């Protein structure tokens, strides 16, 4: 933690993270891995703080194997972010 109470990414300690901030942290720390991405959806594995979760994305619907009770957990948000990233070959 820096003196300002953030972790250097502008994110406060884990107890105060929003789901969006946690999703960003999971993404930038390499905890999110796209297993299969297609036009019809994606399967993404997320190494969360307390376990490994599978996220399935499809148009208009997303599911996560975590026990969260919110509609869009941090794992789903992180999966949506990585599924939108271009392949490194496409970016070149």
Secondary structure as GFF3:
##gff-version 3
##sequence-region A 1 92
A	DSSP	three_ten_helix	14	16	.	.	.	ID=ss1
A	DSSP	alpha_helix	19	28	.	.	.	ID=ss2
A	DSSP	beta_strand	32	38	.	.	.	ID=ss3
A	DSSP	beta_strand	41	47	.	.	.	ID=ss4
A	DSSP	beta_strand	52	58	.	.	.	ID=ss5
A	DSSP	beta_strand	61	64	.	.	.	ID=ss6
A	DSSP	alpha_helix	74	84	.	.	.	ID=ss7
A	DSSP	alpha_helix	88	91	.	.	.	ID=ss8
###
